[in-house]
Amino acid sequence: MIRTPMGRLAGMRRLITGCWLTVLVVGSGCSAATGELTTTTMAGTTGEDELASDVTAIKNLWRQYSDSWIEGVEAGYAYMAANNHPLEGCTAEDFRRALDFPDGYRDEVAVDEGSVERDDDWVIPGGAAGGTIPDGRIYVLTVVRTYSQPGSEPVDQTVDLHTVVGPDGDAHFFLVCAGG
């Protein structure tokens, strides 16, 4: 893959002699007729299949995150603890102490599917696992986050964040907590 110094794809891949140029270690192939790159993973699936599966896992992770807040703040904290990357070591109580959201808090996260791209060299910037490159397939993605609490207008943010999909296909986010 072509990467910028910030670890993101350069945004444009260059077509050279009918095939996409890439730097990839595991079984790459290219159809001269279509110019499409296929990447075979160790499990025998194509890189396209793996990406589609991972995008689904990532979307489900964030959709369920959003849904957890509808059930209440305790459900939101519990979901955060259960789905945060294990290296962070955060509990629901850690999140409760760090965030202290009021009853009625809502947090909705919508993944921009087209923005999901690998970022295998990303290093966890802070928290208990700061300085570590997590195991799994690391993705950077853009999300639109809308959060609100009773008595105030919803706030929209567009942010880039990281999510990892492990060998078991489970996706995890990286949220820093006070006690982790």
C-alpha positions in Angstrom: 0.0 0.0 0.0 1.1 3.5 -0.6 1.0 5.4 2.7 1.4 9.0 3.7 3.6 9.9 6.7 0.4 9.9 8.8 -0.2 6.2 7.9 -3.3 6.8 5.7 -3.5 5.6 2.1 -2.4 8.3 -0.2 -6.0 8.6 -1.4 -5.2 7.7 -5.0 -3.8 4.4 -6.3 -1.9 4.6 -9.6 -2.8 2.3 -12.5 0.3 0.9 -14.1 0.2 -1.4 -17.1 -3.4 -2.3 -16.4 -2.8 -3.4 -12.8 -3.1 -1.5 -9.5 0.3 -0.9 -8.0 0.5 -2.1 -4.4 3.1 -3.2 -2.0 1.8 -6.3 -0.4 3.5 -9.3 1.1 0.7 -11.9 0.9 -0.3 -13.4 -2.5 -1.2 -10.6 -4.8 -2.6 -11.1 -8.3 -3.9 -8.8 -11.1 -6.3 -9.4 -13.9 -4.8 -7.8 -17.0 -8.3 -7.7 -18.6 -9.9 -5.7 -15.8 -6.9 -4.1 -14.0 -8.4 -5.4 -10.7 -6.1 -6.4 -7.9 -6.9 -9.5 -5.9 -5.2 -10.3 -2.7 -5.3 -13.8 -1.3 -5.2 -14.0 2.5 -3.9 -16.9 4.5 -7.5 -18.1 4.9 -7.9 -18.3 1.1 -10.3 -15.4 0.8 -9.6 -12.4 -1.3 -8.6 -9.1 0.3 -11.9 -7.7 -1.1 -13.9 -10.3 0.8 -11.9 -9.7 4.0 -12.5 -5.9 3.7 -16.2 -6.4 3.1 -16.5 -8.6 6.1 -14.4 -6.2 8.3 -16.5 -3.2 7.2 -19.6 -5.1 8.3 -18.0 -5.9 11.7 -17.0 -2.3 12.1 -20.4 -0.9 11.2 -22.1 -3.4 13.6 -19.7 -2.4 16.4 -20.6 1.3 16.0 -24.3 0.7 15.4 -24.6 -1.4 18.6 -22.6 1.3 20.4 -25.2 3.8 19.3 -28.1 1.5 20.3 -26.6 0.9 23.7 -27.1 4.6 24.7 -30.8 4.3 23.8 -31.0 1.7 26.6 -29.5 4.1 29.1 -26.1 5.4 30.3 -25.3 2.2 32.2 -25.9 0.2 29.1 -23.6 2.6 27.2 -20.8 2.3 29.7 -21.2 -1.5 29.7 -21.0 -1.7 25.9 -17.9 0.6 25.9 -16.2 -1.7 28.4 -17.2 -4.9 26.6 -16.1 -3.7 23.2 -13.1 -1.5 23.9 -9.8 -3.1 22.9 -8.7 -5.5 25.7 -5.3 -3.8 25.9 -7.0 -0.7 27.3 -8.3 -2.6 30.4 -11.3 -0.3 30.9 -14.4 -1.3 33.0 -17.8 0.2 32.9 -17.0 1.9 36.2 -13.9 3.4 34.7 -16.0 5.0 32.0 -18.7 6.1 34.4 -16.1 7.9 36.6 -14.3 9.5 33.6 -17.4 10.6 31.7 -20.2 11.0 34.2 -22.9 11.4 31.5 -26.4 12.3 32.7 -29.5 10.1 32.3 -30.8 10.6 28.8 -27.4 11.0 27.2 -27.4 9.8 23.6 -24.4 9.1 21.3 -25.0 8.1 17.7 -22.1 7.1 15.4 -22.5 6.6 11.7 -19.6 5.0 9.8 -18.7 6.4 6.3 -18.2 3.0 4.6 -16.1 4.5 1.8 -13.6 5.9 4.2 -12.6 2.6 5.8 -9.0 1.8 5.0 -6.2 -0.2 6.5 -3.7 1.5 8.8 -1.5 -1.4 10.0 1.3 0.8 11.4 -1.0 2.8 13.7 0.2 3.0 17.3 -2.2 3.5 20.1 -1.5 7.1 21.2 -2.5 7.0 24.9 -4.2 5.2 27.7 -3.0 2.0 29.2 -1.9 0.6 25.9 -0.2 3.8 24.6 2.7 3.2 22.3 1.5 -0.3 21.3 0.6 -1.5 17.8 -2.5 -3.7 18.4 -2.8 -7.2 16.9 -5.4 -7.6 14.1 -6.3 -5.7 11.0 -6.3 -2.0 12.0 -8.5 0.4 10.1 -8.8 4.2 10.1 -12.3 5.5 9.2 -14.4 8.6 9.3 -17.6 8.7 11.3 -20.3 11.3 11.9 -21.0 11.4 15.6 -24.1 13.1 17.0 -24.4 13.3 20.8 -26.9 15.0 23.1 -28.1 15.2 26.6 -31.3 16.4 28.1 -31.8 20.2 27.8 -29.3 20.8 25.1 -29.2 20.7 21.3 -27.5 17.7 19.6 -23.9 18.2 18.6 -22.5 16.8 15.3 -18.9 16.0 14.8 -17.0 14.4 11.9 -14.0 12.5 13.2 -11.4 10.0 12.0 -10.8 7.2 14.4 -9.3 3.7 14.6 -10.9 0.3 14.9 -9.3 -3.1 14.9 -10.7 -6.4 13.7 -9.1 -9.4 15.3 -8.5 -12.9 13.9 -11.8 -14.0 15.3 -13.6 -11.3 13.3 -14.6 -9.2 16.3 -14.2 -5.5 16.0 -13.0 -3.3 18.9 -12.6 0.4 19.3 -10.0 2.4 21.3 -11.5 4.5 24.1 -9.3 5.9 26.9 -10.8 5.6 30.4 -9.7 7.1 33.7 -9.0 3.8 35.5 -7.6 1.8 32.6 
